[in-house]
C-alpha cells in the first residue's frame, strides 16, 4: 500500500468511525440465487426473486449521492455476482460515498464472472481495500448437497484459484473462506478448515447458523463445539497485511462476544443497528439489521422504503419511526449472535477498543 493510499484509508476510517452518522451498510443487492441452501434465512426472498423489484443501478446512484459517506460496505444476496452491474455498484459507493472497505460474499459458483468482476473493482477503484468471502460449508459432494447445487464445491475451488491469479496480476486483496457453523457440519469443522492448508487464502471465518432458516434441523446450540472451532481458527490464521490483521483480530473479539452472548443471553456491548449500521434490501427496504425481522417474523422495525423517501437514507434515519426503533434497541438491550452486527458494535463502541488493541498486540 503506497503512502497516498494509506493516508486516504486512514482519513476515511477516522471520518467513518468518529464523524459520519452512518458508517457500515449490509446491502443485499439481489434475491436471485443459483443455490438453495437448507440453512438459508433468506430463502423466502430467494424463492420470490422473479417477482421482486430490485433497485436499479440508477436508483443506487441516487441514494449513494445523498448518503455522502460510508466507510464499510458488505455486499450479499442471493448471489450478488449474478448482477452483471456489480462492479458498477461498487464504483458508485467508492466515488459517491468514499467507501474504502468492501466485503463481498459469494458462493463462488460463477468462477470466470467473479474473477472478471473482482478485477474490474480493483482497476476502477484504486484505493479500495477488498475482501472476498467464498462460502464453503462442507467438502466435496457434501457441500453440493447442503447447497443443493451441482458442482458447487468444484466451482468454488476454481474461483479461489482464479482470484489468486487476479491478486498476482493486480494488487493485494483478502481471499477468505466463510463457513456457516450448523448441526450439519459441527463435528467436521476442523476437517473443513484443514482442507485449505495448501491454498493461498488470507483468513477463514465462521458464522453461527441463525434466523428463520428453511430447514430447522440445521440449527444448533452447541456453544462448546463453536468455541473449539473458533480456537482452532485462531491458532491457524494470522494474516500478514496490516489492515487484514486488524480485521482478523476484530473477528476474534467478535467470536468472544458471540460466545458470551450465547452463554449469558444478554447484550454484551451496545448495539449500533439503525445508527452507524444499516441494512438495505434488494427492493430498497431500510432496516436496522437483518435479524430483527427474522426474530420477530415482522417488518415492524423496518424504517421504510427508499422509493418513498426520494432515495434519501439520512432523511429516513431522522424520522420518528427510525428514532423510536433505535430507542427500542437501546432500552430493550437487544442482542443476538449476528457476526456482522457484533463486528460493527466492536468498532463503534469505545469500550471494545482496548480489547481489540490487546488482541492485535498479542498476535504481533
C-alpha positions as CSV (number, residue, x, y, z in Angstrom):
1,X,0.0,0.0,0.0
2,X,1.5,3.3,-1.1
3,X,1.7,6.4,1.2
4,X,-1.2,8.2,-0.6
5,X,-3.4,5.1,-0.4
6,X,-2.6,4.7,3.3
7,X,-3.4,8.3,4.1
8,X,-6.6,8.1,2.2
9,X,-7.7,5.0,4.1
10,X,-6.7,6.5,7.5
11,X,-8.7,9.6,6.8
12,X,-11.8,7.7,5.6
13,X,-11.6,5.4,8.6
14,X,-11.3,8.3,11.0
15,X,-14.2,10.0,9.3
16,X,-16.4,6.9,9.4
17,X,-15.7,5.9,13.0
18,X,-15.6,9.4,14.5
19,X,-17.7,11.7,12.4
20,X,-20.1,10.1,9.9
21,X,-23.6,9.2,11.3
22,X,-23.6,6.1,9.0
23,X,-20.5,4.0,8.6
24,X,-21.4,0.4,7.8
25,X,-24.1,-1.0,5.4
26,X,-25.1,-4.5,4.6
27,X,-26.6,-4.4,1.1
28,X,-28.5,-7.4,-0.3
29,X,-28.1,-6.4,-4.0
30,X,-30.3,-9.2,-5.3
31,X,-32.5,-12.0,-4.1
32,X,-31.6,-14.1,-7.2
33,X,-29.5,-17.1,-6.3
34,X,-28.1,-20.2,-8.1
35,X,-28.2,-22.3,-4.9
36,X,-30.9,-23.4,-2.5
37,X,-29.1,-23.9,0.9
38,X,-31.0,-25.7,3.6
39,X,-29.7,-23.3,6.3
40,X,-30.5,-20.1,4.4
41,X,-32.5,-17.4,6.3
42,X,-33.2,-15.5,3.1
43,X,-34.9,-18.4,1.3
44,X,-38.4,-16.7,1.1
45,X,-36.9,-13.7,-0.7
46,X,-34.9,-16.1,-3.0
47,X,-38.0,-18.1,-3.9
48,X,-39.9,-14.9,-4.8
49,X,-36.9,-13.3,-6.6
50,X,-38.5,-13.3,-10.0
51,X,-41.3,-11.0,-8.8
52,X,-39.2,-8.7,-6.7
53,X,-38.4,-5.2,-8.0
54,X,-34.7,-4.9,-7.1
55,X,-33.1,-1.5,-7.0
56,X,-31.7,-0.5,-10.4
57,X,-28.2,1.0,-11.0
58,X,-29.8,4.4,-11.5
59,X,-31.6,4.1,-8.1
60,X,-28.4,3.0,-6.4
61,X,-26.7,6.1,-7.8
62,X,-29.5,8.3,-6.4
63,X,-29.1,7.1,-2.8
64,X,-25.3,7.0,-2.9
65,X,-25.2,10.6,-4.0
66,X,-27.3,11.6,-1.0
67,X,-25.6,9.2,1.5
68,X,-22.4,11.3,1.4
69,X,-20.1,8.9,3.3
70,X,-20.0,5.2,4.1
71,X,-16.8,3.6,5.3
72,X,-17.6,-0.1,5.0
73,X,-19.9,-1.9,2.6
74,X,-20.8,-5.6,2.9
75,X,-22.5,-7.0,-0.2
76,X,-24.6,-10.1,-0.1
77,X,-27.7,-11.7,-1.6
78,X,-29.0,-14.1,-3.0
79,X,-25.9,-14.5,-5.0
80,X,-24.6,-10.9,-5.7
81,X,-22.3,-11.9,-8.6
82,X,-25.4,-12.7,-10.6
83,X,-25.8,-8.9,-11.0
84,X,-23.6,-8.1,-14.1
85,X,-23.5,-4.5,-13.0
86,X,-21.9,-5.4,-9.6
87,X,-18.6,-3.6,-10.4
88,X,-20.6,-0.5,-11.3
89,X,-22.4,-0.7,-8.0
90,X,-19.1,-0.9,-6.1
91,X,-17.8,2.1,-8.0
92,X,-20.8,4.2,-7.1
93,X,-20.2,3.6,-3.4
94,X,-16.4,4.2,-3.9
95,X,-16.9,7.6,-5.7
96,X,-20.1,8.9,-4.1
97,X,-19.7,7.6,-0.5
98,X,-15.9,7.4,-0.3
99,X,-16.3,3.7,0.6
100,X,-12.9,2.2,1.1
101,X,-13.6,-1.2,2.8
102,X,-15.6,-3.8,0.9
103,X,-16.6,-7.3,1.8
104,X,-18.2,-9.4,-0.9
105,X,-19.9,-12.7,0.0
106,X,-20.2,-15.2,-2.8
107,X,-20.9,-18.9,-3.2
108,X,-18.1,-19.0,-5.8
109,X,-20.2,-20.7,-8.5
110,X,-19.6,-18.4,-11.4
111,X,-15.8,-18.6,-11.4
112,X,-15.0,-16.6,-14.6
113,X,-17.6,-14.0,-14.0
114,X,-16.5,-13.5,-10.4
115,X,-12.8,-13.1,-11.4
116,X,-13.7,-10.6,-14.1
117,X,-15.9,-8.6,-11.7
118,X,-13.2,-8.5,-8.9
119,X,-10.5,-7.4,-11.4
120,X,-12.7,-4.5,-12.6
121,X,-13.3,-3.5,-9.0
122,X,-9.6,-3.3,-8.3
123,X,-8.8,-1.5,-11.5
124,X,-11.6,1.1,-11.3
125,X,-11.3,1.8,-7.5
126,X,-7.5,2.1,-6.8
127,X,-7.7,2.7,-3.0
128,X,-10.4,0.1,-2.3
129,X,-9.5,-2.5,0.4
130,X,-11.3,-5.6,-0.8
131,X,-12.2,-8.9,0.9
132,X,-13.9,-11.7,-0.9
133,X,-15.6,-14.3,1.2
134,X,-16.2,-17.6,-0.6
135,X,-18.9,-19.7,1.3
136,X,-17.8,-23.3,1.9
137,X,-19.8,-25.3,4.4
138,X,-18.7,-28.8,3.7
139,X,-16.3,-30.8,1.4
140,X,-16.9,-32.3,-2.0
141,X,-20.4,-33.8,-2.5
142,X,-21.5,-32.9,1.0
143,X,-21.1,-29.2,0.1
144,X,-23.1,-29.7,-3.1
145,X,-25.8,-31.5,-1.1
146,X,-26.1,-28.8,1.6
147,X,-26.3,-26.1,-1.0
148,X,-28.5,-28.2,-3.4
149,X,-26.2,-27.1,-6.3
150,X,-24.3,-29.5,-8.5
151,X,-20.6,-28.8,-8.8
152,X,-20.8,-26.0,-6.2
153,X,-17.6,-27.2,-4.4
154,X,-15.6,-27.7,-7.6
155,X,-16.5,-24.3,-8.8
156,X,-15.8,-22.6,-5.5
157,X,-12.3,-24.1,-5.6
158,X,-11.8,-22.9,-9.1
159,X,-12.9,-19.4,-8.1
160,X,-10.3,-19.3,-5.3
161,X,-7.6,-20.2,-7.8
162,X,-8.8,-17.6,-10.3
163,X,-8.9,-14.9,-7.5
164,X,-5.3,-15.8,-6.5
165,X,-4.3,-15.2,-10.2
166,X,-6.1,-11.8,-10.2
167,X,-4.4,-10.9,-6.9
168,X,-1.0,-11.8,-8.5
169,X,-1.8,-9.6,-11.6
170,X,-3.3,-6.6,-9.8
171,X,-2.7,-6.0,-6.1
172,X,-3.2,-7.4,-2.7
173,X,-6.7,-8.2,-1.5
174,X,-8.1,-10.6,1.0
175,X,-9.4,-14.0,0.0
176,X,-11.4,-15.5,2.8
177,X,-13.3,-18.8,3.3
178,X,-16.6,-18.3,5.1
179,X,-18.2,-21.3,6.8
180,X,-21.7,-21.4,8.3
181,X,-21.4,-23.4,11.6
182,X,-24.5,-25.7,11.8
183,X,-25.7,-29.0,13.1
184,X,-24.8,-30.4,9.7
185,X,-21.1,-29.7,9.9
186,X,-20.3,-29.0,13.6
187,X,-18.4,-32.3,14.0
188,X,-16.4,-31.8,10.8
189,X,-15.3,-28.2,11.1
190,X,-11.6,-28.9,11.7
191,X,-11.5,-31.1,8.7
192,X,-13.1,-28.4,6.6
193,X,-10.6,-25.8,7.9
194,X,-7.6,-28.1,7.3
195,X,-8.6,-28.8,3.7
196,X,-7.4,-25.3,2.8
197,X,-3.9,-25.6,4.3
198,X,-2.3,-25.6,0.8
199,X,-4.4,-22.7,-0.6
200,X,-3.1,-19.2,-0.5
201,X,-6.0,-17.8,1.4
202,X,-5.9,-15.0,4.0
203,X,-8.4,-16.0,6.6
204,X,-11.2,-18.3,7.5
205,X,-14.3,-17.1,9.3
206,X,-17.2,-18.9,11.0
207,X,-20.8,-17.7,11.2
208,X,-23.3,-19.3,13.5
209,X,-26.5,-20.5,11.8
210,X,-29.3,-18.1,12.6
211,X,-32.7,-16.8,11.8
212,X,-35.8,-18.3,10.2
213,X,-34.0,-21.0,8.2
214,X,-35.5,-23.3,5.6
215,X,-34.6,-26.5,7.4
216,X,-34.6,-26.1,11.2
217,X,-32.6,-29.4,11.5
218,X,-29.5,-27.3,10.9
219,X,-30.0,-25.2,14.0
220,X,-27.5,-25.9,16.7
221,X,-27.0,-24.8,20.3
222,X,-23.5,-26.4,20.6
223,X,-21.6,-23.4,22.1
224,X,-18.7,-25.7,23.1
225,X,-18.2,-27.0,19.6
226,X,-18.4,-23.4,18.3
227,X,-15.7,-22.4,20.8
228,X,-13.5,-25.3,19.7
229,X,-13.8,-24.2,16.1
230,X,-13.0,-20.6,16.9
231,X,-10.0,-21.5,18.9
232,X,-8.8,-23.8,16.1
233,X,-9.1,-21.0,13.6
234,X,-7.4,-18.5,15.9
235,X,-4.3,-20.7,16.1
236,X,-4.2,-21.3,12.4
237,X,-4.6,-17.9,10.8
238,X,-2.6,-14.7,11.3
239,X,-2.8,-12.5,8.1
240,X,0.4,-10.7,7.2
241,X,-1.1,-7.4,5.8
242,X,-1.7,-4.8,8.5
243,X,-5.3,-4.0,7.6
244,X,-6.4,-7.6,7.3
245,X,-4.6,-8.4,10.6
246,X,-6.8,-5.8,12.2
247,X,-9.9,-7.5,10.7
248,X,-8.6,-10.8,11.9
249,X,-8.3,-9.6,15.5
250,X,-11.7,-7.9,15.3
251,X,-13.1,-11.3,14.3
252,X,-11.5,-12.9,17.3
253,X,-13.0,-10.3,19.7
254,X,-16.4,-10.7,17.9
255,X,-16.3,-14.5,18.4
256,X,-15.7,-14.0,22.2
257,X,-18.6,-11.6,22.3
258,X,-20.8,-14.1,20.4
259,X,-19.9,-16.8,22.9
260,X,-20.6,-14.5,25.9
261,X,-24.0,-13.6,24.3
262,X,-25.0,-17.2,23.8
263,X,-23.9,-18.2,27.3
264,X,-25.2,-15.2,29.2
265,X,-28.2,-14.5,27.0
266,X,-27.8,-10.7,27.2
267,X,-26.4,-7.7,25.5
268,X,-22.6,-7.6,26.0
269,X,-21.8,-4.3,24.2
270,X,-24.3,-1.7,23.0
271,X,-25.8,-2.3,19.6
272,X,-25.4,0.3,16.8
273,X,-28.0,-1.1,14.4
274,X,-30.1,1.6,12.9
275,X,-27.4,4.2,13.7
276,X,-23.9,3.6,12.5
277,X,-25.0,0.3,10.9
278,X,-27.8,-0.1,8.4
279,X,-29.2,-3.0,6.3
280,X,-30.7,-2.4,2.8
281,X,-32.7,-5.0,0.9
282,X,-32.6,-5.5,-2.8
283,X,-36.0,-3.8,-3.1
284,X,-34.9,-0.7,-1.1
285,X,-36.3,-1.5,2.4
286,X,-34.1,0.1,5.0
287,X,-33.7,-1.9,8.2
288,X,-31.6,-1.5,11.4
289,X,-30.3,-5.1,10.8
290,X,-31.5,-8.3,9.1
291,X,-32.1,-10.2,12.4
292,X,-34.9,-8.1,13.9
293,X,-37.3,-9.1,11.1
294,X,-36.1,-12.7,11.4
295,X,-36.5,-12.8,15.2
296,X,-39.9,-11.1,15.3
297,X,-41.2,-12.5,12.0
298,X,-42.4,-9.0,11.3
299,X,-41.2,-5.8,9.5
300,X,-42.4,-3.6,12.3
301,X,-38.8,-2.4,13.0
302,X,-38.1,-1.5,9.4
303,X,-37.6,2.2,8.7
304,X,-39.3,2.3,5.3
305,X,-38.5,2.1,1.6
306,X,-36.1,4.3,-0.2
307,X,-38.5,4.9,-3.1
308,X,-41.0,6.6,-0.7
309,X,-38.3,9.0,0.7
310,X,-36.8,10.2,-2.5
311,X,-33.8,7.9,-2.0
312,X,-32.6,9.9,1.0
313,X,-31.3,7.5,3.6
314,X,-30.2,10.2,6.0
315,X,-33.7,11.7,6.0
316,X,-35.1,8.2,6.7
317,X,-32.8,7.8,9.7
318,X,-34.2,11.1,11.2
319,X,-37.9,10.0,11.0
320,X,-39.8,9.4,14.3
321,X,-40.1,5.7,13.3
322,X,-36.3,5.3,13.0
323,X,-35.6,7.1,16.2
324,X,-38.2,5.0,18.0
325,X,-36.6,1.8,16.8
326,X,-33.1,2.9,17.9
327,X,-34.5,3.8,21.3
328,X,-36.2,0.4,21.5
329,X,-32.9,-1.4,20.6
330,X,-31.1,0.5,23.4
331,X,-33.9,0.2,26.0
332,X,-34.6,-3.5,25.4
333,X,-30.8,-4.3,25.3
334,X,-31.5,-6.2,22.1
335,X,-28.8,-8.9,21.5
336,X,-28.1,-11.7,19.1
337,X,-25.2,-13.7,17.6
338,X,-25.2,-11.9,14.2
339,X,-21.5,-11.6,13.5
340,X,-21.6,-8.6,11.2
341,X,-23.7,-6.6,13.8
342,X,-21.3,-7.5,16.6
343,X,-18.3,-6.5,14.5
344,X,-19.9,-3.1,14.0
345,X,-20.7,-2.9,17.7
346,X,-17.0,-3.5,18.4
347,X,-15.7,-0.9,16.0
348,X,-18.1,1.8,17.2
349,X,-18.0,1.0,20.9
350,X,-15.2,2.7,22.7
351,X,-15.4,0.0,25.4
352,X,-14.2,-2.6,23.0
353,X,-11.2,-0.7,21.6
354,X,-8.9,-1.8,24.4
355,X,-9.8,-5.4,23.8
356,X,-9.1,-5.1,20.1
357,X,-5.7,-3.4,20.8
358,X,-4.8,-6.2,23.2
359,X,-5.6,-8.9,20.6
360,X,-3.6,-7.1,18.0
361,X,-0.5,-6.7,20.2
362,X,-0.8,-10.2,21.5
363,X,-0.5,-11.5,17.9
364,X,2.3,-9.3,16.5
